[in-house]
């Protein structure tokens, strides 16, 4: 792929486009189609490699960012992984954190007093065809220790106090069912009750 170099800010009043749906950019060797690398030595304030803001002023819908990976080849991800998005935060070398660091931070908020609708900080969807059969190892959430130093995180969740999602109880009045989870290759159930006291 040919390289074009720009110096200084580059402005386009019509956006930027790489290929089209009818004529996509053809990549035949593994590479980053769009890449940006930077360092920051700022001692305060927030530095962002990419900042996008989309304001909806009417009844339309959409996303500020839509990442869509499609597999059409057989045996894709052999000895690899395909992700719709892969977001990482690393603390390397002598780096330390004096605050918080998150691989993903999702925030839902606003100033509207009665926003309505169905609101969620995180929504997990599936979009399979009706005849699809998935493996027993498939789940809405999968937690793995992928690095060499496994076993460092020993808690599935850390729920801050005062969040309102936890109800202290000494007994449950009615067993309502269970939420199926898989640990290793074995299925277990998180027991849920219809009421607690």
mmCIF file of the C-alpha atoms, coordinates in Angstrom:
data_MODEL
# 
_entry.id   MODEL 
# 
loop_
_atom_site.group_PDB 
_atom_site.id 
_atom_site.type_symbol 
_atom_site.label_atom_id 
_atom_site.label_alt_id 
_atom_site.label_comp_id 
_atom_site.label_asym_id 
_atom_site.label_entity_id 
_atom_site.label_seq_id 
_atom_site.pdbx_PDB_ins_code 
_atom_site.Cartn_x 
_atom_site.Cartn_y 
_atom_site.Cartn_z 
_atom_site.occupancy 
_atom_site.B_iso_or_equiv 
_atom_site.pdbx_formal_charge 
_atom_site.auth_seq_id 
_atom_site.auth_comp_id 
_atom_site.auth_asym_id 
_atom_site.auth_atom_id 
_atom_site.pdbx_PDB_model_num 
ATOM 1   C CA . UNK A 1 1   ? 0.000   0.000   0.000  1.00 0.00 ? 1   UNK A CA 1 
ATOM 2   C CA . UNK A 1 2   ? 1.383   3.407   -0.920 1.00 0.00 ? 2   UNK A CA 1 
ATOM 3   C CA . UNK A 1 3   ? 2.107   5.911   1.854  1.00 0.00 ? 3   UNK A CA 1 
ATOM 4   C CA . UNK A 1 4   ? 1.008   9.546   1.807  1.00 0.00 ? 4   UNK A CA 1 
ATOM 5   C CA . UNK A 1 5   ? 2.452   11.908  4.396  1.00 0.00 ? 5   UNK A CA 1 
ATOM 6   C CA . UNK A 1 6   ? 0.749   15.071  5.654  1.00 0.00 ? 6   UNK A CA 1 
ATOM 7   C CA . UNK A 1 7   ? 2.349   17.649  7.939  1.00 0.00 ? 7   UNK A CA 1 
ATOM 8   C CA . UNK A 1 8   ? 0.243   19.723  10.284 1.00 0.00 ? 8   UNK A CA 1 
ATOM 9   C CA . UNK A 1 9   ? -3.527  19.432  10.822 1.00 0.00 ? 9   UNK A CA 1 
ATOM 10  C CA . UNK A 1 10  ? -5.553  18.003  7.932  1.00 0.00 ? 10  UNK A CA 1 
ATOM 11  C CA . UNK A 1 11  ? -9.174  19.106  7.547  1.00 0.00 ? 11  UNK A CA 1 
ATOM 12  C CA . UNK A 1 12  ? -11.885 17.619  5.369  1.00 0.00 ? 12  UNK A CA 1 
ATOM 13  C CA . UNK A 1 13  ? -15.386 19.116  5.234  1.00 0.00 ? 13  UNK A CA 1 
ATOM 14  C CA . UNK A 1 14  ? -16.728 15.906  3.711  1.00 0.00 ? 14  UNK A CA 1 
ATOM 15  C CA . UNK A 1 15  ? -15.124 13.276  5.976  1.00 0.00 ? 15  UNK A CA 1 
ATOM 16  C CA . UNK A 1 16  ? -12.640 10.594  5.012  1.00 0.00 ? 16  UNK A CA 1 
ATOM 17  C CA . UNK A 1 17  ? -13.400 7.312   3.311  1.00 0.00 ? 17  UNK A CA 1 
ATOM 18  C CA . UNK A 1 18  ? -11.354 4.177   2.695  1.00 0.00 ? 18  UNK A CA 1 
ATOM 19  C CA . UNK A 1 19  ? -12.970 2.080   -0.007 1.00 0.00 ? 19  UNK A CA 1 
ATOM 20  C CA . UNK A 1 20  ? -16.732 1.628   -0.357 1.00 0.00 ? 20  UNK A CA 1 
ATOM 21  C CA . UNK A 1 21  ? -19.159 -1.198  0.372  1.00 0.00 ? 21  UNK A CA 1 
ATOM 22  C CA . UNK A 1 22  ? -19.279 -1.937  -3.353 1.00 0.00 ? 22  UNK A CA 1 
ATOM 23  C CA . UNK A 1 23  ? -15.529 -1.571  -3.822 1.00 0.00 ? 23  UNK A CA 1 
ATOM 24  C CA . UNK A 1 24  ? -13.694 -2.168  -0.536 1.00 0.00 ? 24  UNK A CA 1 
ATOM 25  C CA . UNK A 1 25  ? -9.979  -1.636  -0.158 1.00 0.00 ? 25  UNK A CA 1 
ATOM 26  C CA . UNK A 1 26  ? -8.356  -5.009  -0.953 1.00 0.00 ? 26  UNK A CA 1 
ATOM 27  C CA . UNK A 1 27  ? -5.689  -5.999  1.588  1.00 0.00 ? 27  UNK A CA 1 
ATOM 28  C CA . UNK A 1 28  ? -3.684  -9.134  0.760  1.00 0.00 ? 28  UNK A CA 1 
ATOM 29  C CA . UNK A 1 29  ? -1.100  -9.081  3.554  1.00 0.00 ? 29  UNK A CA 1 
ATOM 30  C CA . UNK A 1 30  ? -1.606  -8.598  7.297  1.00 0.00 ? 30  UNK A CA 1 
ATOM 31  C CA . UNK A 1 31  ? -1.248  -4.920  8.124  1.00 0.00 ? 31  UNK A CA 1 
ATOM 32  C CA . UNK A 1 32  ? -2.921  -1.998  9.869  1.00 0.00 ? 32  UNK A CA 1 
ATOM 33  C CA . UNK A 1 33  ? -5.178  -0.321  7.330  1.00 0.00 ? 33  UNK A CA 1 
ATOM 34  C CA . UNK A 1 34  ? -5.435  2.804   9.487  1.00 0.00 ? 34  UNK A CA 1 
ATOM 35  C CA . UNK A 1 35  ? -2.855  3.386   12.203 1.00 0.00 ? 35  UNK A CA 1 
ATOM 36  C CA . UNK A 1 36  ? -1.925  6.190   14.575 1.00 0.00 ? 36  UNK A CA 1 
ATOM 37  C CA . UNK A 1 37  ? 0.970   6.088   17.032 1.00 0.00 ? 37  UNK A CA 1 
ATOM 38  C CA . UNK A 1 38  ? 1.778   8.798   19.553 1.00 0.00 ? 38  UNK A CA 1 
ATOM 39  C CA . UNK A 1 39  ? 3.355   9.418   22.941 1.00 0.00 ? 39  UNK A CA 1 
ATOM 40  C CA . UNK A 1 40  ? 2.393   12.014  25.535 1.00 0.00 ? 40  UNK A CA 1 
ATOM 41  C CA . UNK A 1 41  ? 4.443   13.589  28.304 1.00 0.00 ? 41  UNK A CA 1 
ATOM 42  C CA . UNK A 1 42  ? 1.605   15.775  29.577 1.00 0.00 ? 42  UNK A CA 1 
ATOM 43  C CA . UNK A 1 43  ? 1.582   16.009  33.381 1.00 0.00 ? 43  UNK A CA 1 
ATOM 44  C CA . UNK A 1 44  ? -2.116  16.884  33.671 1.00 0.00 ? 44  UNK A CA 1 
ATOM 45  C CA . UNK A 1 45  ? -5.273  16.800  31.626 1.00 0.00 ? 45  UNK A CA 1 
ATOM 46  C CA . UNK A 1 46  ? -6.567  14.082  29.315 1.00 0.00 ? 46  UNK A CA 1 
ATOM 47  C CA . UNK A 1 47  ? -4.792  13.095  26.103 1.00 0.00 ? 47  UNK A CA 1 
ATOM 48  C CA . UNK A 1 48  ? -6.829  11.122  23.558 1.00 0.00 ? 48  UNK A CA 1 
ATOM 49  C CA . UNK A 1 49  ? -5.477  9.489   20.421 1.00 0.00 ? 49  UNK A CA 1 
ATOM 50  C CA . UNK A 1 50  ? -8.937  9.581   18.866 1.00 0.00 ? 50  UNK A CA 1 
ATOM 51  C CA . UNK A 1 51  ? -11.892 11.732  19.910 1.00 0.00 ? 51  UNK A CA 1 
ATOM 52  C CA . UNK A 1 52  ? -15.268 11.457  18.224 1.00 0.00 ? 52  UNK A CA 1 
ATOM 53  C CA . UNK A 1 53  ? -18.482 13.186  19.254 1.00 0.00 ? 53  UNK A CA 1 
ATOM 54  C CA . UNK A 1 54  ? -21.827 12.774  17.518 1.00 0.00 ? 54  UNK A CA 1 
ATOM 55  C CA . UNK A 1 55  ? -24.808 14.809  18.754 1.00 0.00 ? 55  UNK A CA 1 
ATOM 56  C CA . UNK A 1 56  ? -28.314 13.608  17.892 1.00 0.00 ? 56  UNK A CA 1 
ATOM 57  C CA . UNK A 1 57  ? -30.608 16.610  17.456 1.00 0.00 ? 57  UNK A CA 1 
ATOM 58  C CA . UNK A 1 58  ? -33.679 14.875  16.038 1.00 0.00 ? 58  UNK A CA 1 
ATOM 59  C CA . UNK A 1 59  ? -35.384 11.447  16.086 1.00 0.00 ? 59  UNK A CA 1 
ATOM 60  C CA . UNK A 1 60  ? -32.656 9.505   14.297 1.00 0.00 ? 60  UNK A CA 1 
ATOM 61  C CA . UNK A 1 61  ? -30.499 6.772   15.801 1.00 0.00 ? 61  UNK A CA 1 
ATOM 62  C CA . UNK A 1 62  ? -27.012 5.359   15.267 1.00 0.00 ? 62  UNK A CA 1 
ATOM 63  C CA . UNK A 1 63  ? -23.593 5.108   16.890 1.00 0.00 ? 63  UNK A CA 1 
ATOM 64  C CA . UNK A 1 64  ? -20.579 7.311   17.362 1.00 0.00 ? 64  UNK A CA 1 
ATOM 65  C CA . UNK A 1 65  ? -18.433 4.256   16.662 1.00 0.00 ? 65  UNK A CA 1 
ATOM 66  C CA . UNK A 1 66  ? -19.475 1.076   14.824 1.00 0.00 ? 66  UNK A CA 1 
ATOM 67  C CA . UNK A 1 67  ? -16.958 -1.743  14.533 1.00 0.00 ? 67  UNK A CA 1 
ATOM 68  C CA . UNK A 1 68  ? -18.053 -4.676  12.364 1.00 0.00 ? 68  UNK A CA 1 
ATOM 69  C CA . UNK A 1 69  ? -15.904 -7.716  11.603 1.00 0.00 ? 69  UNK A CA 1 
ATOM 70  C CA . UNK A 1 70  ? -17.357 -10.224 9.125  1.00 0.00 ? 70  UNK A CA 1 
ATOM 71  C CA . UNK A 1 71  ? -16.059 -13.761 8.489  1.00 0.00 ? 71  UNK A CA 1 
ATOM 72  C CA . UNK A 1 72  ? -16.768 -15.362 5.114  1.00 0.00 ? 72  UNK A CA 1 
ATOM 73  C CA . UNK A 1 73  ? -13.744 -17.655 4.801  1.00 0.00 ? 73  UNK A CA 1 
ATOM 74  C CA . UNK A 1 74  ? -13.538 -21.225 6.100  1.00 0.00 ? 74  UNK A CA 1 
ATOM 75  C CA . UNK A 1 75  ? -11.436 -21.923 9.213  1.00 0.00 ? 75  UNK A CA 1 
ATOM 76  C CA . UNK A 1 76  ? -10.905 -18.252 9.963  1.00 0.00 ? 76  UNK A CA 1 
ATOM 77  C CA . UNK A 1 77  ? -8.818  -17.335 12.998 1.00 0.00 ? 77  UNK A CA 1 
ATOM 78  C CA . UNK A 1 78  ? -6.685  -20.461 12.713 1.00 0.00 ? 78  UNK A CA 1 
ATOM 79  C CA . UNK A 1 79  ? -4.031  -19.970 15.411 1.00 0.00 ? 79  UNK A CA 1 
ATOM 80  C CA . UNK A 1 80  ? -5.497  -16.523 16.056 1.00 0.00 ? 80  UNK A CA 1 
ATOM 81  C CA . UNK A 1 81  ? -8.574  -14.599 17.153 1.00 0.00 ? 81  UNK A CA 1 
ATOM 82  C CA . UNK A 1 82  ? -11.121 -12.415 15.374 1.00 0.00 ? 82  UNK A CA 1 
ATOM 83  C CA . UNK A 1 83  ? -12.742 -9.631  17.393 1.00 0.00 ? 83  UNK A CA 1 
ATOM 84  C CA . UNK A 1 84  ? -15.272 -6.965  16.590 1.00 0.00 ? 84  UNK A CA 1 
ATOM 85  C CA . UNK A 1 85  ? -13.129 -4.754  18.812 1.00 0.00 ? 85  UNK A CA 1 
ATOM 86  C CA . UNK A 1 86  ? -10.103 -5.409  21.024 1.00 0.00 ? 86  UNK A CA 1 
ATOM 87  C CA . UNK A 1 87  ? -9.346  -2.727  23.587 1.00 0.00 ? 87  UNK A CA 1 
ATOM 88  C CA . UNK A 1 88  ? -6.412  -2.979  25.978 1.00 0.00 ? 88  UNK A CA 1 
ATOM 89  C CA . UNK A 1 89  ? -4.730  -0.976  28.703 1.00 0.00 ? 89  UNK A CA 1 
ATOM 90  C CA . UNK A 1 90  ? -1.221  -1.979  29.793 1.00 0.00 ? 90  UNK A CA 1 
ATOM 91  C CA . UNK A 1 91  ? 1.003   -0.897  32.652 1.00 0.00 ? 91  UNK A CA 1 
ATOM 92  C CA . UNK A 1 92  ? 4.505   -1.641  31.389 1.00 0.00 ? 92  UNK A CA 1 
ATOM 93  C CA . UNK A 1 93  ? 8.058   -1.325  32.676 1.00 0.00 ? 93  UNK A CA 1 
ATOM 94  C CA . UNK A 1 94  ? 8.234   0.973   35.685 1.00 0.00 ? 94  UNK A CA 1 
ATOM 95  C CA . UNK A 1 95  ? 4.770   2.392   35.108 1.00 0.00 ? 95  UNK A CA 1 
ATOM 96  C CA . UNK A 1 96  ? 2.395   2.622   38.067 1.00 0.00 ? 96  UNK A CA 1 
ATOM 97  C CA . UNK A 1 97  ? -1.180  3.813   38.525 1.00 0.00 ? 97  UNK A CA 1 
ATOM 98  C CA . UNK A 1 98  ? -2.091  6.508   41.049 1.00 0.00 ? 98  UNK A CA 1 
ATOM 99  C CA . UNK A 1 99  ? -5.786  6.481   40.297 1.00 0.00 ? 99  UNK A CA 1 
ATOM 100 C CA . UNK A 1 100 ? -7.761  4.090   38.124 1.00 0.00 ? 100 UNK A CA 1 
ATOM 101 C CA . UNK A 1 101 ? -7.005  2.200   34.918 1.00 0.00 ? 101 UNK A CA 1 
ATOM 102 C CA . UNK A 1 102 ? -9.622  0.342   32.898 1.00 0.00 ? 102 UNK A CA 1 
ATOM 103 C CA . UNK A 1 103 ? -9.433  -1.667  29.696 1.00 0.00 ? 103 UNK A CA 1 
ATOM 104 C CA . UNK A 1 104 ? -12.985 -0.558  28.956 1.00 0.00 ? 104 UNK A CA 1 
ATOM 105 C CA . UNK A 1 105 ? -14.970 2.165   30.694 1.00 0.00 ? 105 UNK A CA 1 
ATOM 106 C CA . UNK A 1 106 ? -18.611 2.564   29.726 1.00 0.00 ? 106 UNK A CA 1 
ATOM 107 C CA . UNK A 1 107 ? -20.583 5.469   31.176 1.00 0.00 ? 107 UNK A CA 1 
ATOM 108 C CA . UNK A 1 108 ? -24.302 6.192   30.960 1.00 0.00 ? 108 UNK A CA 1 
ATOM 109 C CA . UNK A 1 109 ? -25.558 9.531   32.192 1.00 0.00 ? 109 UNK A CA 1 
ATOM 110 C CA . UNK A 1 110 ? -26.866 12.944  31.252 1.00 0.00 ? 110 UNK A CA 1 
ATOM 111 C CA . UNK A 1 111 ? -28.819 15.847  32.662 1.00 0.00 ? 111 UNK A CA 1 
ATOM 112 C CA . UNK A 1 112 ? -32.327 14.920  31.474 1.00 0.00 ? 112 UNK A CA 1 
ATOM 113 C CA . UNK A 1 113 ? -34.589 14.384  34.495 1.00 0.00 ? 113 UNK A CA 1 
ATOM 114 C CA . UNK A 1 114 ? -36.854 11.785  32.845 1.00 0.00 ? 114 UNK A CA 1 
ATOM 115 C CA . UNK A 1 115 ? -34.983 10.291  29.875 1.00 0.00 ? 115 UNK A CA 1 
ATOM 116 C CA . UNK A 1 116 ? -37.367 7.348   29.413 1.00 0.00 ? 116 UNK A CA 1 
ATOM 117 C CA . UNK A 1 117 ? -36.557 4.367   27.234 1.00 0.00 ? 117 UNK A CA 1 
ATOM 118 C CA . UNK A 1 118 ? -34.656 1.253   28.279 1.00 0.00 ? 118 UNK A CA 1 
ATOM 119 C CA . UNK A 1 119 ? -31.315 2.427   29.638 1.00 0.00 ? 119 UNK A CA 1 
ATOM 120 C CA . UNK A 1 120 ? -28.268 0.228   30.230 1.00 0.00 ? 120 UNK A CA 1 
ATOM 121 C CA . UNK A 1 121 ? -24.575 0.845   30.762 1.00 0.00 ? 121 UNK A CA 1 
ATOM 122 C CA . UNK A 1 122 ? -23.824 -2.397  28.931 1.00 0.00 ? 122 UNK A CA 1 
ATOM 123 C CA . UNK A 1 123 ? -26.044 -4.377  26.557 1.00 0.00 ? 123 UNK A CA 1 
ATOM 124 C CA . UNK A 1 124 ? -24.955 -7.728  25.177 1.00 0.00 ? 124 UNK A CA 1 
ATOM 125 C CA . UNK A 1 125 ? -26.754 -8.934  22.051 1.00 0.00 ? 125 UNK A CA 1 
ATOM 126 C CA . UNK A 1 126 ? -26.688 -11.972 19.815 1.00 0.00 ? 126 UNK A CA 1 
ATOM 127 C CA . UNK A 1 127 ? -27.570 -11.912 16.128 1.00 0.00 ? 127 UNK A CA 1 
ATOM 128 C CA . UNK A 1 128 ? -27.533 -15.547 14.986 1.00 0.00 ? 128 UNK A CA 1 
ATOM 129 C CA . UNK A 1 129 ? -29.716 -17.028 12.281 1.00 0.00 ? 129 UNK A CA 1 
ATOM 130 C CA . UNK A 1 130 ? -32.581 -19.158 13.640 1.00 0.00 ? 130 UNK A CA 1 
ATOM 131 C CA . UNK A 1 131 ? -30.951 -22.425 12.558 1.00 0.00 ? 131 UNK A CA 1 
ATOM 132 C CA . UNK A 1 132 ? -27.561 -21.744 14.131 1.00 0.00 ? 132 UNK A CA 1 
ATOM 133 C CA . UNK A 1 133 ? -26.157 -24.208 16.686 1.00 0.00 ? 133 UNK A CA 1 
ATOM 134 C CA . UNK A 1 134 ? -23.448 -22.794 18.923 1.00 0.00 ? 134 UNK A CA 1 
ATOM 135 C CA . UNK A 1 135 ? -20.944 -24.764 20.998 1.00 0.00 ? 135 UNK A CA 1 
ATOM 136 C CA . UNK A 1 136 ? -21.462 -25.450 24.703 1.00 0.00 ? 136 UNK A CA 1 
ATOM 137 C CA . UNK A 1 137 ? -18.519 -23.160 25.413 1.00 0.00 ? 137 UNK A CA 1 
ATOM 138 C CA . UNK A 1 138 ? -20.410 -20.156 24.000 1.00 0.00 ? 138 UNK A CA 1 
ATOM 139 C CA . UNK A 1 139 ? -21.697 -17.526 26.441 1.00 0.00 ? 139 UNK A CA 1 
ATOM 140 C CA . UNK A 1 140 ? -22.700 -13.878 26.696 1.00 0.00 ? 140 UNK A CA 1 
ATOM 141 C CA . UNK A 1 141 ? -19.587 -13.154 28.784 1.00 0.00 ? 141 UNK A CA 1 
ATOM 142 C CA . UNK A 1 142 ? -16.308 -15.063 28.805 1.00 0.00 ? 142 UNK A CA 1 
ATOM 143 C CA . UNK A 1 143 ? -13.575 -14.434 31.357 1.00 0.00 ? 143 UNK A CA 1 
ATOM 144 C CA . UNK A 1 144 ? -10.041 -15.736 30.728 1.00 0.00 ? 144 UNK A CA 1 
ATOM 145 C CA . UNK A 1 145 ? -6.547  -15.343 32.081 1.00 0.00 ? 145 UNK A CA 1 
ATOM 146 C CA . UNK A 1 146 ? -4.709  -14.887 28.792 1.00 0.00 ? 146 UNK A CA 1 
ATOM 147 C CA . UNK A 1 147 ? -1.316  -13.674 29.946 1.00 0.00 ? 147 UNK A CA 1 
ATOM 148 C CA . UNK A 1 148 ? 1.617   -15.561 31.431 1.00 0.00 ? 148 UNK A CA 1 
ATOM 149 C CA . UNK A 1 149 ? 0.810   -14.374 34.959 1.00 0.00 ? 149 UNK A CA 1 
ATOM 150 C CA . UNK A 1 150 ? -2.502  -16.124 35.540 1.00 0.00 ? 150 UNK A CA 1 
ATOM 151 C CA . UNK A 1 151 ? -4.534  -16.025 38.727 1.00 0.00 ? 151 UNK A CA 1 
ATOM 152 C CA . UNK A 1 152 ? -3.826  -12.365 39.500 1.00 0.00 ? 152 UNK A CA 1 
ATOM 153 C CA . UNK A 1 153 ? -7.486  -11.313 39.470 1.00 0.00 ? 153 UNK A CA 1 
ATOM 154 C CA . UNK A 1 154 ? -9.418  -13.481 41.918 1.00 0.00 ? 154 UNK A CA 1 
ATOM 155 C CA . UNK A 1 155 ? -12.745 -11.615 41.891 1.00 0.00 ? 155 UNK A CA 1 
ATOM 156 C CA . UNK A 1 156 ? -15.259 -11.707 39.060 1.00 0.00 ? 156 UNK A CA 1 
ATOM 157 C CA . UNK A 1 157 ? -16.709 -8.307  39.984 1.00 0.00 ? 157 UNK A CA 1 
ATOM 158 C CA . UNK A 1 158 ? -16.031 -5.357  42.259 1.00 0.00 ? 158 UNK A CA 1 
ATOM 159 C CA . UNK A 1 159 ? -19.283 -3.572  43.036 1.00 0.00 ? 159 UNK A CA 1 
ATOM 160 C CA . UNK A 1 160 ? -18.834 -0.234  44.743 1.00 0.00 ? 160 UNK A CA 1 
ATOM 161 C CA . UNK A 1 161 ? -20.729 0.414   47.956 1.00 0.00 ? 161 UNK A CA 1 
ATOM 162 C CA . UNK A 1 162 ? -23.878 2.456   47.646 1.00 0.00 ? 162 UNK A CA 1 
ATOM 163 C CA . UNK A 1 163 ? -24.527 1.434   44.037 1.00 0.00 ? 163 UNK A CA 1 
ATOM 164 C CA . UNK A 1 164 ? -27.994 0.102   44.843 1.00 0.00 ? 164 UNK A CA 1 
ATOM 165 C CA . UNK A 1 165 ? -27.493 -3.204  43.022 1.00 0.00 ? 165 UNK A CA 1 
ATOM 166 C CA . UNK A 1 166 ? -26.850 -5.229  46.195 1.00 0.00 ? 166 UNK A CA 1 
ATOM 167 C CA . UNK A 1 167 ? -29.440 -6.100  48.816 1.00 0.00 ? 167 UNK A CA 1 
ATOM 168 C CA . UNK A 1 168 ? -28.150 -7.484  52.098 1.00 0.00 ? 168 UNK A CA 1 
ATOM 169 C CA . UNK A 1 169 ? -30.134 -10.481 53.299 1.00 0.00 ? 169 UNK A CA 1 
ATOM 170 C CA . UNK A 1 170 ? -29.979 -13.302 55.812 1.00 0.00 ? 170 UNK A CA 1 
ATOM 171 C CA . UNK A 1 171 ? -32.446 -15.601 54.064 1.00 0.00 ? 171 UNK A CA 1 
ATOM 172 C CA . UNK A 1 172 ? -34.327 -16.078 50.799 1.00 0.00 ? 172 UNK A CA 1 
ATOM 173 C CA . UNK A 1 173 ? -38.038 -16.758 50.755 1.00 0.00 ? 173 UNK A CA 1 
ATOM 174 C CA . UNK A 1 174 ? -38.423 -18.361 47.360 1.00 0.00 ? 174 UNK A CA 1 
ATOM 175 C CA . UNK A 1 175 ? -35.972 -20.117 45.088 1.00 0.00 ? 175 UNK A CA 1 
ATOM 176 C CA . UNK A 1 176 ? -36.733 -18.718 41.652 1.00 0.00 ? 176 UNK A CA 1 
ATOM 177 C CA . UNK A 1 177 ? -34.139 -20.446 39.499 1.00 0.00 ? 177 UNK A CA 1 
ATOM 178 C CA . UNK A 1 178 ? -30.544 -20.273 38.421 1.00 0.00 ? 178 UNK A CA 1 
ATOM 179 C CA . UNK A 1 179 ? -28.311 -18.473 35.949 1.00 0.00 ? 179 UNK A CA 1 
ATOM 180 C CA . UNK A 1 180 ? -26.118 -20.932 34.062 1.00 0.00 ? 180 UNK A CA 1 
ATOM 181 C CA . UNK A 1 181 ? -22.385 -20.291 34.003 1.00 0.00 ? 181 UNK A CA 1 
ATOM 182 C CA . UNK A 1 182 ? -19.500 -22.451 32.787 1.00 0.00 ? 182 UNK A CA 1 
ATOM 183 C CA . UNK A 1 183 ? -16.238 -22.851 34.654 1.00 0.00 ? 183 UNK A CA 1 
ATOM 184 C CA . UNK A 1 184 ? -13.683 -24.755 32.608 1.00 0.00 ? 184 UNK A CA 1 
ATOM 185 C CA . UNK A 1 185 ? -15.781 -27.373 30.819 1.00 0.00 ? 185 UNK A CA 1 
ATOM 186 C CA . UNK A 1 186 ? -18.445 -27.758 33.534 1.00 0.00 ? 186 UNK A CA 1 
ATOM 187 C CA . UNK A 1 187 ? -21.779 -25.956 33.809 1.00 0.00 ? 187 UNK A CA 1 
ATOM 188 C CA . UNK A 1 188 ? -22.872 -24.522 37.172 1.00 0.00 ? 188 UNK A CA 1 
ATOM 189 C CA . UNK A 1 189 ? -25.775 -22.375 38.327 1.00 0.00 ? 189 UNK A CA 1 
ATOM 190 C CA . UNK A 1 190 ? -25.866 -19.126 40.280 1.00 0.00 ? 190 UNK A CA 1 
ATOM 191 C CA . UNK A 1 191 ? -28.983 -19.571 42.427 1.00 0.00 ? 191 UNK A CA 1 
ATOM 192 C CA . UNK A 1 192 ? -31.459 -16.680 42.370 1.00 0.00 ? 192 UNK A CA 1 
ATOM 193 C CA . UNK A 1 193 ? -34.439 -16.013 44.611 1.00 0.00 ? 193 UNK A CA 1 
ATOM 194 C CA . UNK A 1 194 ? -37.612 -14.067 43.920 1.00 0.00 ? 194 UNK A CA 1 
ATOM 195 C CA . UNK A 1 195 ? -37.308 -12.279 47.254 1.00 0.00 ? 195 UNK A CA 1 
ATOM 196 C CA . UNK A 1 196 ? -34.859 -11.893 50.128 1.00 0.00 ? 196 UNK A CA 1 
ATOM 197 C CA . UNK A 1 197 ? -35.240 -10.869 53.751 1.00 0.00 ? 197 UNK A CA 1 
# 
